[in-house]
Amino acid sequence: MIIQIRKGSALILTLVAVLILSFMASGLLTVGNTEILTTENYQLTKEAYYVAVQGVEEIRNEIYNKPEEEYVKTITKSSYETEQYDTHGGRSYYFTGPQYKVGEGGSYVMGDPLEGFPGFIAPQFAGMDLGKNKAIKMAPMIWKVHVTSEVSTGSKNRKMAYSELIVGVYAVIKTN
């Protein structure tokens, strides 16, 4: 039995093999690109969360440094004026208040003042007597600290991530 190989069949097999490999390569590139974009989004989200935590810590320190009720009720923070830029042109900042306060066209509010945590009575520390000195009235208080942060990339395809934290900060404060 003699097998005849026709001219050009090797070319067709080679083209089919190249076509299959091209589809496989484009699929792998798509999966790789998706992984890169997912990692970018995850990084931006984590960065936004940590910027919000930074804002909460700064407000907590301010409450602890000046624990007077009238002062704490006026605390509003916004790092928008002193926003931080990274080496790629991205920016990050936070402000006190909810995310819906971010205005149209990039205008931002200063932030909302702090208030007591509604419906929650702060417990006293064990062994703490706040009644010894009658001239200075002290009371435990839990403050509602609402911080929103925004992080954006400086790249051509600008991406933004937000994080919003509502935290209770326990402090013993001077009252009137």
Summary of the structure (lengths in Angstrom):
residues: 176
radius of gyration: 29.2
end to end distance: 110.5
largest distance: 116.1
contacts: 451
relative contact order: 0.18
helix: 38%
strand: 26%
